[in-house]
Amino acid sequence: MIHSGINFVLPSPTLALNGKVQAQAMVSETDPQAAALGYKADASKVDKAKYPKYAAGQKCDNCALYQGKVGSAAGGCSLFGTKQVAGPGWCSAYAKKA
């Protein structure tokens, strides 16, 4: 067997996170992309005059773009990368989950 004398040290993912699980950041209603889409963390606060397509019962957690579970407090959204949206939230990109 040939030994090159080179040793490799691979960092542990646990050490990289200092032993803590890091929660994903939430999307803010004032985030430029969120504001452009009329995102509200609470769907009941949607401006119905400005967004006439909004209908009661539409929420992030029952949208086709939502990556969390129905009824969950928060989850990923394919529109916001690594940030999470509120499950009971809403934005103008809402598409009913099939």
C-alpha positions in Angstrom: 0.0 0.0 0.0 1.3 3.5 -0.9 0.9 6.1 1.7 1.3 9.7 0.6 1.7 11.2 4.1 -1.1 13.6 3.6 -3.8 13.6 6.2 -7.2 15.1 5.7 -9.4 16.5 8.4 -13.1 16.9 7.4 -15.2 19.2 9.5 -18.2 17.8 11.1 -21.5 19.5 10.2 -22.4 19.5 13.9 -19.3 21.4 14.8 -19.9 23.9 12.0 -23.3 24.7 13.6 -21.7 24.8 17.1 -24.1 22.0 18.1 -27.2 24.2 17.6 -29.9 23.7 15.1 -30.4 27.0 13.2 -34.0 27.9 12.3 -34.7 29.4 8.9 -35.4 33.1 8.8 -39.0 34.2 8.2 -40.0 36.4 5.3 -40.9 39.9 6.5 -43.9 41.7 5.1 -41.5 44.6 4.3 -39.1 42.4 2.3 -39.2 44.0 -1.2 -40.2 40.8 -2.9 -42.9 40.0 -0.3 -44.2 43.6 -0.4 -44.4 43.4 -4.2 -46.5 40.2 -3.9 -48.8 41.7 -1.1 -47.6 39.1 1.4 -49.3 39.2 4.8 -48.3 36.8 7.6 -52.0 36.8 8.5 -54.3 36.3 5.5 -57.2 38.0 7.3 -55.3 41.3 7.0 -55.1 41.2 3.2 -56.3 44.4 1.6 -59.3 43.0 -0.4 -59.7 46.2 -2.4 -56.1 46.0 -3.6 -56.2 42.2 -4.1 -59.7 41.4 -5.3 -58.7 37.8 -6.2 -58.2 37.0 -2.5 -60.9 34.8 -1.1 -61.4 33.7 2.5 -59.7 30.4 3.2 -56.7 31.1 0.9 -53.6 30.7 3.0 -50.0 29.8 2.4 -50.4 26.4 4.0 -52.9 25.4 1.3 -51.0 26.9 -1.6 -49.2 24.8 -4.2 -46.0 26.8 -3.7 -45.9 26.1 0.1 -43.4 23.4 1.1 -44.6 22.9 4.7 -47.5 20.8 5.9 -51.1 22.0 5.9 -51.8 23.5 9.3 -48.2 24.2 10.1 -47.2 27.5 11.6 -44.5 28.1 9.0 -42.8 26.5 6.0 -40.8 27.1 3.0 -42.1 28.7 -0.2 -40.6 28.2 -3.6 -40.8 32.0 -4.2 -38.7 33.0 -1.2 -35.6 30.7 -1.4 -34.5 29.7 2.1 -36.9 32.0 4.0 -40.1 30.7 5.5 -43.6 32.1 5.2 -46.3 31.9 7.8 -48.7 29.0 7.3 -51.7 31.3 7.8 -50.2 34.0 5.5 -51.1 34.9 1.9 -49.6 36.6 -1.2 -50.9 37.4 -4.6 -49.0 34.4 -6.1 -51.5 32.1 -4.3 -52.3 28.9 -6.3 -54.7 26.4 -4.8 -53.0 23.1 -4.0 -54.3 20.3 -6.1 
